[in-house]
Every structure is written in structure tokens, then in C-alpha cells.
């Protein structure tokens, strides 16, 4: 009797202990899951704040680029990106502010940023208005004071501080989730031994729960890895775009300034010649010296026509440079139309269009590209191929018949096409220079403005790829075009 009572008590105690343990496990699991959910929600909020801050700064950069481009060229096409960016900045500020309403820690950092953004917008609006009125010197004077540049530098630093805070919070939330998962794992393992003894059936439920948590953890890790990859790609694209903008601005300023200097110089020549002519024409019967008459005749016969010819030549050069810039700008704005086609077909069409010029030099072109289907913009790829082949024809080695070989291969998600020629070759120090706008390398015995390869690189990068060159002087060059096999997938990731 006593044994039975004790057995019942022990059994009852074990049941109670098992139930208490089960309740403890359930409570712990719910607590950890809730903590994990709150950490994940916080992670999503921080990522949204980071993206909103990055987008706002990107719009400021777009507005500044449009402003500078318009002031440099007075091309109204630059006003479109400027006005688009300015119109979207208040929306972006509101979006960021809404995200920060539940995050008071950012408020003190954002208030001065909004003030600086307003000041920068006012500065840009003032310079654009002055430029529109033809007051270029006043607009440039405002820019050269450096106030706007300092504002952008401060905005960049403060935005980066916001992004750094968001990144730290993201890492902290990820660490919390990892910590929660680790704690929950030990709780489950420790309690699982007791549950096997007391309530073996509970193991199935716990295992299911552990599997769900592990799957959720893997998803978070995969999402985070993908996000970090996209952020890294985006950062690299922004850095490269910023470097290209700076280099482009320098080149355009330098090359457009030279004709302007010539025009200004020969305008002074005209003024001097005009003075000589005025002395002769407006003499009103007064006696003129022999030197006055000689100077007036020389001005009318030589100095004035020569100055006008040089001014006409300089303005023609400026017009050519501006048209080249507009051509690349239009190609950059053209909407890409991905379609499926064979790379070999495009290479053959490009080669056939230039076959007569190749034959003139007793040359040949071999298309050995294997059949490769891509989903890309056919027109852009045709322009790339045609320009590279045309470049090989222009700069062929006159001592040997021209030979061009076009080959290619699929490498992962990319397609790579190589154009090998036996032309003059390019010196190592010029192999990057040839892709710059208005820049040419080597002996210049061919007509050109130095935009062909710059155009090629611009088109390739619009397709999500790039173009590079390997070359040895006297042996030939190999231009390598590398683009994504699926442009639509690339555009989704951008």
C-alpha cells in the first residue's frame, strides 16, 4: 500500500515535472521566437532607413550633376535630371522622416541635414537661374566659392554617419538573432533529454520547432548575404560613376576651354584691327600718316580675315565636341530593350557592314564565336561590335594585311567576346586613355574626334558590363567585351 502510494506520488511528481518542463520549454520557445521577430522587424526598419538615406543623397548628387552640366554647357537636357531629382527630394525626405519617427536616436542627426539640403537646393536653384539668364560668370563665381561643395561634403559625412548607425544596428540585430538561436538550441538540447524520459512524444514537436528556427535562420543569413552583395555592387557602381563624372567634367572643361581661349584671343586681335580701321575710315579729311594707311590696309586684308577664320574654326571645333557629348548622353538615356538573339549573328552583321573597307586593305575577318544566346539590347551590342571593328580598320598596320579574329565564350552569368587584330598596337600607358572622351593615342594620321572607344565603353556599361584592352605595340590589340547574358535579370538587381 505504501509502495503504491509512493509510486503514485512519484508518478504524479514526474507528470507534474514533465508538464512544468514542457510549459517551461514552450514558454522559452515563445519568448525566443518573439525576441527573434522583434529583432527581425528592427532589422527591416534599419535597412529601410539605410536605403532611404542612400536614396536621398543619391538624388542630391543627381541634382548637382544636372546643375553642373547645365552651367558648363547651357544644354537644357541637363535640366531634366536636375528638376527630376529636385522634385523627388521632398518625397524622399518625407519617406526618411516617416521611417525615423519611431527612431528618436536619429532625430538630432537629421535636423541639420535637412537644413543643409535646403541650403544646397537654394544654391543650385540660384546658379541655374543665373545660367538661364545668361549670367554664367555669376553662376560660376557662386560655385567656385565652395559653399555648395562644403554643403555636399557635410551632407555626405552626415549621411554616412546615419548609414553607419543603421549598419551597426543591423549587425546588432543579427547578433541578437544568432544569440537567441544559440540560447534556444541549448535550452532545447538540455530539456530534450528529460523530455525523452518523461514525455518522449514531445521530442517530435521540439524537433519541428528547431527545424523551423534553423530554416528561418538560414533564410535570414541568405537574405543578409544577398543584401550585402547588392550593397557592395551598388557602392562600387556609385564610386565608379563618381570617378567617371569627375574625369568627364575635367575633360570637357579642358577641351571646351581651348577653343574659347582661341576665340577670346582672336577677338582681341579684331579689336586691335578695328582700331586701325577706325583711324583710317573715321579720319574725316584729317591727314593720315603712311603708317596709319599701311596698318589699316594690313588689318583689312590680313588680320581681320585671319582672326575671323580662326574664330570660325574654334566655334566649329566646339560644336563638334558638344555634338559628341550629346551623342553619348542620348545613348545613356535610351531605354534598353532586352531580347533573345545569338551573339554570333550580331558579330557577322557588324563585320559584313564593314567588309568593303576590310577588303580595301587586302584584309580578312574571321568570326569564330560559338553560337551563344543572350537576352540583351541588340542595337547597343551591334554599335559596340561595329565601333571596335572600325577602330581596328583605322589603326591597322600598313606593312601587313589586316586580320581580325572575333572569338567568345560563356563564363558563368556573363558572355565574353574578344576582338583580336594585328594592327599597330597600343602602348601600356595609353591602354586606359583610349577609352576617355576626346582622347586618342599613338600616331594620329586618321580623322576622328576620340569618341569611338569612349562610346563603346559607355554602351557596354549601360548593358551591365565593360570593355578592356590588351595590346603590344607593333603586334596588335585584343579588345574584350564582357556583358551579362541576361540583361533583364541585371536590370532587376540594379
C-alpha positions as CSV (number, residue, x, y, z in Angstrom):
1,X,0.0,0.0,0.0
2,X,2.8,2.4,1.0
3,X,4.7,1.3,-2.2
4,X,1.6,2.0,-4.4
5,X,1.1,5.4,-2.7
6,X,4.7,6.3,-3.2
7,X,4.6,5.1,-6.9
8,X,1.5,7.2,-7.4
9,X,3.2,10.2,-5.8
10,X,6.4,9.6,-7.8
11,X,4.4,9.2,-11.0
12,X,2.3,12.2,-10.2
13,X,5.5,14.2,-9.4
14,X,7.1,13.0,-12.7
15,X,4.0,14.0,-14.6
16,X,3.9,17.4,-12.9
17,X,7.6,17.8,-13.5
18,X,7.2,16.8,-17.1
19,X,4.3,19.2,-17.5
20,X,6.3,22.0,-15.8
21,X,9.2,21.2,-18.1
22,X,7.0,21.2,-21.1
23,X,5.5,24.5,-20.1
24,X,8.9,25.9,-19.5
25,X,10.1,24.8,-22.9
26,X,7.0,26.2,-24.6
27,X,7.4,29.5,-22.7
28,X,11.1,29.7,-23.6
29,X,10.4,28.9,-27.3
30,X,7.7,31.6,-27.5
31,X,9.9,34.1,-25.8
32,X,12.8,33.4,-28.1
33,X,10.6,33.5,-31.2
34,X,9.1,36.8,-30.1
35,X,12.5,38.2,-29.5
36,X,13.7,36.9,-32.9
37,X,10.6,38.5,-34.6
38,X,11.3,41.8,-32.9
39,X,14.9,41.7,-33.9
40,X,13.9,40.9,-37.5
41,X,11.4,43.8,-37.6
42,X,14.1,46.1,-36.2
43,X,16.5,44.8,-38.9
44,X,14.0,45.5,-41.6
45,X,13.4,49.1,-40.2
46,X,17.1,49.8,-40.1
47,X,17.7,48.6,-43.6
48,X,14.8,50.8,-44.8
49,X,16.4,53.8,-43.1
50,X,19.7,53.0,-44.6
51,X,18.2,52.7,-48.1
52,X,16.2,55.9,-47.7
53,X,19.3,57.8,-46.6
54,X,21.3,56.5,-49.5
55,X,18.5,57.3,-52.0
56,X,18.2,60.9,-50.6
57,X,21.9,61.5,-51.0
58,X,21.9,59.9,-54.5
59,X,19.1,62.4,-55.5
60,X,21.2,65.3,-54.2
61,X,24.1,64.0,-56.3
62,X,21.9,63.7,-59.4
63,X,20.6,67.3,-58.9
64,X,24.2,68.6,-58.5
65,X,25.3,66.7,-61.6
66,X,22.4,68.2,-63.7
67,X,23.2,71.7,-62.3
68,X,26.9,71.5,-63.1
69,X,26.2,70.0,-66.5
70,X,23.8,72.8,-67.4
71,X,26.1,75.6,-66.2
72,X,29.1,74.1,-68.1
73,X,27.2,73.5,-71.4
74,X,23.9,75.5,-71.2
75,X,22.4,72.4,-72.6
76,X,18.8,72.3,-71.4
77,X,18.9,68.4,-71.5
78,X,20.8,68.6,-68.2
79,X,17.9,70.4,-66.6
80,X,15.7,67.3,-66.8
81,X,17.7,65.1,-64.4
82,X,18.2,68.3,-62.2
83,X,14.4,69.0,-62.0
84,X,13.6,65.3,-61.6
85,X,15.9,65.0,-58.7
86,X,14.8,68.3,-57.1
87,X,11.1,67.2,-57.4
88,X,11.8,63.8,-55.8
89,X,13.9,65.1,-52.9
90,X,11.0,66.3,-50.7
91,X,9.3,63.0,-51.2
92,X,12.5,61.2,-50.2
93,X,12.9,63.5,-47.1
94,X,9.3,62.7,-46.1
95,X,9.9,59.0,-46.5
96,X,13.0,59.1,-44.4
97,X,11.3,61.2,-41.8
98,X,8.4,58.8,-41.5
99,X,10.9,55.9,-41.0
100,X,12.7,57.9,-38.3
101,X,9.6,58.9,-36.4
102,X,9.9,55.7,-34.3
103,X,13.6,56.2,-34.0
104,X,14.3,59.3,-32.0
105,X,18.0,58.5,-31.8
106,X,18.4,59.7,-35.4
107,X,16.4,62.9,-35.0
108,X,19.3,65.0,-33.7
109,X,21.4,63.9,-36.7
110,X,18.8,64.6,-39.3
111,X,17.7,68.1,-38.4
112,X,20.9,69.8,-39.6
113,X,21.0,67.6,-42.7
114,X,17.6,68.8,-43.7
115,X,18.8,72.4,-43.2
116,X,21.9,71.8,-45.3
117,X,19.9,70.1,-48.0
118,X,17.6,73.2,-48.2
119,X,20.6,75.5,-48.4
120,X,22.2,73.3,-51.2
121,X,18.9,73.3,-53.1
122,X,18.7,77.1,-52.9
123,X,22.3,77.5,-54.0
124,X,21.7,75.1,-57.0
125,X,18.4,76.9,-57.9
126,X,20.2,80.3,-57.8
127,X,23.0,79.2,-60.1
128,X,20.6,77.5,-62.5
129,X,18.5,80.7,-62.7
130,X,21.6,82.8,-63.3
131,X,22.8,80.5,-66.0
132,X,19.4,80.6,-67.6
133,X,19.6,84.4,-67.7
134,X,23.0,84.1,-69.4
135,X,24.9,85.2,-66.2
136,X,27.4,82.3,-66.4
137,X,30.2,84.2,-64.7
138,X,28.0,85.0,-61.7
139,X,26.8,81.3,-61.5
140,X,30.4,80.0,-61.7
141,X,31.5,82.5,-59.1
142,X,28.9,81.1,-56.7
143,X,30.1,77.6,-57.4
144,X,33.8,78.5,-57.1
145,X,33.3,80.0,-53.6
146,X,33.0,76.4,-52.4
147,X,29.9,76.9,-50.3
148,X,27.9,74.3,-52.2
149,X,30.8,71.9,-52.2
150,X,31.2,72.2,-48.5
151,X,27.5,71.6,-48.0
152,X,27.6,68.5,-50.1
153,X,30.7,67.3,-48.2
154,X,28.9,67.9,-44.9
155,X,25.8,66.2,-46.2
156,X,27.8,63.2,-47.4
157,X,29.6,62.9,-44.0
158,X,26.3,63.1,-42.0
159,X,24.5,60.8,-44.3
160,X,27.4,58.3,-44.0
161,X,27.1,58.7,-40.2
162,X,23.4,57.8,-40.4
163,X,24.2,54.8,-42.7
164,X,26.9,53.7,-40.2
165,X,24.5,53.9,-37.4
166,X,22.0,51.8,-39.4
167,X,24.7,49.3,-40.3
168,X,25.7,49.0,-36.6
169,X,22.0,48.4,-35.7
170,X,21.7,45.8,-38.4
171,X,24.7,44.0,-37.2
172,X,23.4,44.2,-33.6
173,X,20.0,42.8,-34.6
174,X,21.7,40.0,-36.5
175,X,23.9,39.2,-33.5
176,X,20.8,39.1,-31.3
177,X,19.1,36.7,-33.6
178,X,22.2,34.5,-33.6
179,X,22.4,34.7,-29.9
180,X,18.7,33.9,-29.5
181,X,19.1,30.9,-31.7
182,X,22.1,29.7,-29.8
183,X,20.3,30.0,-26.4
184,X,17.2,28.3,-27.7
185,X,19.3,25.5,-29.1
186,X,20.9,24.8,-25.6
187,X,17.5,25.0,-23.9
188,X,16.0,22.5,-26.3
189,X,19.0,20.1,-26.1
190,X,19.1,20.3,-22.3
191,X,15.4,19.8,-21.9
192,X,15.2,17.2,-24.7
193,X,17.0,14.6,-22.5
194,X,14.4,15.0,-19.8
195,X,11.5,15.0,-22.2
196,X,12.7,11.7,-23.7
197,X,12.3,10.2,-20.2
198,X,9.1,11.9,-19.2
199,X,7.3,12.8,-22.4
200,X,9.0,11.2,-25.4
201,X,6.3,12.3,-27.7
202,X,7.3,15.9,-27.1
203,X,10.6,15.4,-29.0
204,X,8.7,15.4,-32.3
205,X,7.2,18.8,-31.6
206,X,10.5,20.3,-30.4
207,X,12.4,18.9,-33.4
208,X,9.8,20.5,-35.7
209,X,10.3,23.8,-33.8
210,X,14.1,23.6,-34.1
211,X,13.9,22.9,-37.8
212,X,11.6,25.9,-38.3
213,X,14.0,28.1,-36.4
214,X,17.0,26.8,-38.3
215,X,15.2,27.4,-41.6
216,X,14.4,30.9,-40.5
217,X,18.0,31.5,-39.5
218,X,19.3,30.2,-42.8
219,X,16.8,32.5,-44.7
220,X,18.0,35.5,-42.7
221,X,21.6,34.6,-43.4
222,X,20.9,34.2,-47.1
223,X,19.0,37.4,-47.3
224,X,21.7,39.2,-45.4
225,X,24.4,37.8,-47.7
226,X,22.4,38.8,-50.8
227,X,21.8,42.2,-49.4
228,X,25.5,42.8,-48.6
229,X,26.4,41.7,-52.1
230,X,23.9,44.1,-53.6
231,X,25.1,46.9,-51.3
232,X,28.8,46.2,-52.3
233,X,27.8,46.2,-56.0
234,X,25.9,49.4,-55.6
235,X,28.7,51.1,-53.7
236,X,31.2,50.0,-56.4
237,X,28.9,51.4,-59.2
238,X,28.5,54.7,-57.3
239,X,32.2,55.1,-56.8
240,X,32.9,54.2,-60.5
241,X,30.2,56.6,-61.6
242,X,31.5,59.4,-59.4
243,X,35.1,58.9,-60.8
244,X,33.7,58.9,-64.4
245,X,31.8,62.1,-63.7
246,X,34.8,63.8,-62.3
247,X,37.0,62.7,-65.2
248,X,34.4,63.6,-67.7
249,X,33.9,67.1,-66.2
250,X,37.7,67.7,-66.3
251,X,38.0,66.5,-69.9
252,X,35.0,68.5,-71.1
253,X,36.2,71.6,-69.2
254,X,39.7,71.3,-70.6
255,X,38.7,70.6,-74.3
256,X,36.0,73.2,-74.5
257,X,38.2,75.8,-72.8
258,X,40.8,75.6,-75.6
259,X,38.5,76.9,-78.4
260,X,37.1,79.5,-76.0
261,X,40.7,80.8,-75.3
262,X,41.3,81.0,-79.1
263,X,38.1,82.9,-79.6
264,X,38.9,85.3,-76.8
265,X,42.4,85.8,-78.2
266,X,41.4,86.5,-81.8
267,X,38.5,88.7,-80.5
268,X,41.3,90.9,-79.1
269,X,43.0,90.8,-82.5
270,X,39.8,92.0,-84.1
271,X,39.5,94.9,-81.6
272,X,43.1,96.0,-82.4
273,X,42.4,95.7,-86.1
274,X,39.2,97.7,-85.7
275,X,41.1,100.5,-84.1
276,X,43.4,100.7,-87.1
277,X,40.5,100.7,-89.5
278,X,38.7,103.3,-87.4
279,X,41.7,105.6,-87.6
280,X,41.6,105.3,-91.5
281,X,37.8,105.3,-92.0
282,X,36.9,108.0,-89.5
283,X,39.7,110.4,-90.4
284,X,37.1,112.9,-91.7
285,X,39.7,114.6,-94.0
286,X,42.4,114.8,-91.4
287,X,45.9,114.0,-92.7
288,X,46.9,110.4,-92.2
289,X,50.5,109.1,-91.8
290,X,51.8,106.5,-94.2
291,X,51.9,104.1,-91.2
292,X,48.2,104.6,-90.5
293,X,47.3,103.8,-94.1
294,X,49.6,100.7,-94.1
295,X,48.2,99.5,-90.8
296,X,44.6,99.9,-92.0
297,X,45.2,98.0,-95.2
298,X,47.0,95.2,-93.4
299,X,44.1,94.9,-90.9
300,X,41.5,94.8,-93.7
301,X,43.5,92.4,-96.0
302,X,45.1,90.1,-93.5
303,X,44.4,90.5,-89.7
304,X,40.6,90.6,-89.8
305,X,40.1,87.7,-92.2
306,X,42.7,85.6,-90.3
307,X,41.0,86.3,-87.0
308,X,37.6,85.5,-88.3
309,X,38.8,82.3,-89.8
310,X,40.4,81.2,-86.5
311,X,37.2,82.1,-84.6
312,X,35.1,80.1,-87.1
313,X,37.4,77.2,-86.8
314,X,37.3,77.3,-83.0
315,X,33.5,77.5,-82.9
316,X,33.3,74.6,-85.4
317,X,35.5,72.5,-83.1
318,X,33.3,73.4,-80.1
319,X,30.2,72.4,-82.0
320,X,31.8,69.0,-82.8
321,X,32.8,68.4,-79.2
322,X,29.3,69.3,-77.9
323,X,27.7,67.1,-80.5
324,X,29.9,64.2,-79.4
325,X,28.9,64.8,-75.8
326,X,25.2,64.9,-76.7
327,X,25.6,61.6,-78.7
328,X,26.9,59.7,-75.7
329,X,24.4,61.4,-73.4
330,X,21.5,60.3,-75.7
331,X,22.8,56.7,-75.8
332,X,22.9,56.7,-72.0
333,X,19.3,57.9,-71.8
334,X,18.0,55.4,-74.4
335,X,15.7,52.8,-73.0
336,X,17.3,49.4,-73.3
337,X,15.1,46.7,-74.9
338,X,16.3,43.2,-73.9
339,X,15.5,40.5,-76.5
340,X,16.9,37.0,-77.2
341,X,19.4,36.7,-80.0
342,X,22.6,34.9,-81.0
343,X,25.8,36.9,-80.4
344,X,27.4,35.3,-83.5
345,X,24.6,36.7,-85.7
346,X,25.3,40.3,-84.4
347,X,29.1,39.8,-84.9
348,X,28.5,38.7,-88.5
349,X,26.2,41.6,-89.3
350,X,28.7,44.1,-87.9
351,X,31.5,42.5,-89.9
352,X,29.5,42.5,-93.1
353,X,28.7,46.2,-92.8
354,X,32.4,47.0,-92.9
355,X,33.5,44.2,-95.3
356,X,34.2,46.6,-98.1
357,X,36.6,48.6,-96.0
358,X,38.4,45.5,-94.8
359,X,38.7,44.2,-98.4
360,X,40.2,47.6,-99.5
361,X,43.3,46.8,-97.3
362,X,43.5,43.2,-98.6
363,X,42.3,42.1,-95.1
364,X,40.1,39.5,-93.7
365,X,37.9,39.0,-90.6
366,X,37.2,35.6,-89.1
367,X,34.1,35.1,-86.9
368,X,34.8,32.1,-84.7
369,X,32.3,33.0,-81.9
370,X,30.3,29.9,-81.0
371,X,26.5,30.1,-81.0
372,X,25.6,31.9,-77.8
373,X,22.1,33.0,-76.9
374,X,21.8,36.2,-74.8
375,X,19.0,38.3,-73.6
376,X,20.3,41.8,-74.2
377,X,19.9,45.0,-76.2
378,X,20.7,44.1,-79.9
379,X,21.2,47.7,-81.1
380,X,23.8,48.5,-78.3
381,X,25.7,45.4,-78.9
382,X,25.8,46.0,-82.7
383,X,27.1,49.5,-82.1
384,X,29.8,48.1,-79.8
385,X,31.0,45.5,-82.3
386,X,30.9,47.9,-85.2
387,X,32.9,50.6,-83.4
388,X,35.6,48.1,-82.3
389,X,36.0,46.6,-85.8
390,X,36.0,50.1,-87.3
391,X,38.8,51.1,-84.9
392,X,40.8,48.0,-85.9
393,X,40.5,49.1,-89.6
394,X,41.5,52.7,-88.9
395,X,44.6,51.8,-87.0
396,X,45.8,48.8,-89.0
397,X,49.5,48.1,-89.6
398,X,50.1,49.2,-93.2
399,X,53.0,46.8,-93.6
400,X,50.9,43.6,-93.3
401,X,47.4,42.7,-94.5
402,X,44.8,43.3,-91.8
403,X,43.5,40.3,-89.9
404,X,40.7,40.4,-87.3
405,X,39.5,37.4,-85.4
406,X,36.4,37.5,-83.3
407,X,36.0,34.8,-80.6
408,X,34.0,34.4,-77.4
409,X,32.8,32.2,-74.6
410,X,30.2,32.0,-71.8
411,X,31.6,32.5,-68.3
412,X,29.0,32.0,-65.6
413,X,26.4,34.7,-65.9
414,X,28.4,36.7,-68.4
415,X,29.3,36.5,-72.1
416,X,32.8,37.5,-73.2
417,X,33.7,38.4,-76.8
418,X,37.2,39.1,-77.9
419,X,38.3,41.1,-81.0
420,X,41.9,40.3,-81.9
421,X,43.7,42.3,-84.6
422,X,47.3,42.6,-85.9
423,X,47.3,46.4,-86.0
424,X,49.7,48.9,-84.7
425,X,49.1,48.1,-81.0
426,X,48.7,50.5,-78.1
427,X,51.4,51.5,-75.6
428,X,50.7,50.4,-72.0
429,X,50.4,53.9,-70.7
430,X,47.7,54.6,-73.3
431,X,45.6,51.5,-72.9
432,X,43.2,53.1,-70.5
433,X,43.5,56.5,-72.1
434,X,41.9,55.4,-75.4
435,X,38.6,54.9,-73.6
436,X,38.5,58.5,-72.4
437,X,36.3,61.0,-74.3
438,X,38.3,63.2,-76.9
439,X,41.5,61.2,-76.2
440,X,43.5,59.4,-78.8
441,X,46.8,57.6,-78.6
442,X,49.7,56.9,-80.9
443,X,50.3,58.4,-84.4
444,X,47.3,60.5,-85.5
445,X,47.1,60.0,-89.2
446,X,43.3,59.2,-89.2
447,X,40.4,61.6,-88.9
448,X,38.5,61.3,-85.6
449,X,37.3,63.1,-82.5
450,X,38.3,60.5,-80.0
451,X,34.8,59.4,-79.1
452,X,34.6,55.9,-80.7
453,X,36.0,53.8,-77.8
454,X,34.5,56.1,-75.2
455,X,31.2,55.4,-76.8
456,X,31.9,51.7,-76.8
457,X,32.7,51.7,-73.0
458,X,29.6,53.8,-72.3
459,X,27.4,51.3,-74.2
460,X,29.0,48.3,-72.5
461,X,28.5,49.7,-69.0
462,X,24.9,50.6,-69.8
463,X,24.4,46.8,-70.6
464,X,25.9,46.0,-67.1
465,X,29.3,45.0,-68.5
466,X,32.6,46.6,-69.5
467,X,35.2,46.7,-72.2
468,X,39.0,46.4,-71.7
469,X,42.1,46.0,-73.9
470,X,45.3,44.0,-74.0
471,X,47.9,45.2,-76.5
472,X,51.6,45.3,-77.5
473,X,53.0,48.0,-79.8
474,X,53.6,46.6,-83.2
475,X,51.9,43.3,-82.6
476,X,48.2,44.2,-82.4
477,X,45.4,44.6,-79.8
478,X,42.7,42.5,-78.2
479,X,39.5,44.3,-77.1
480,X,37.5,42.2,-74.6
481,X,33.7,42.9,-74.3
482,X,32.1,41.4,-71.2
483,X,28.3,41.7,-70.7
484,X,25.6,39.9,-68.6
485,X,24.0,37.0,-70.5
486,X,20.6,38.2,-69.2
487,X,20.2,42.0,-69.2
488,X,16.6,41.8,-67.8
489,X,17.9,40.0,-64.7
490,X,20.7,42.6,-64.3
491,X,18.3,45.5,-64.6
492,X,16.1,43.9,-61.8
493,X,19.2,43.9,-59.5
494,X,20.1,47.5,-60.1
